[in-house]
């Protein structure tokens, strides 16, 4: 963590990393998701879409 990180950014990174571990979010979207969550611009529809896409990707052989 850098001194310039906000508490929101720090929390968003922890949250996203844990959801990636559980395969509820995609690792390739990590930075975009952290930015949106920290800024407070992540909407319910965004969460739903990202989770559905991550689950679908994890279920592919």
Secondary structure, DSSP 8 states (H G I E B T S, - for coil): --TT--HHHHHHHHHHHHHHHTTSS-GGGHHHHHHHHHHT---HHHHHHHHHHHHHHHH--
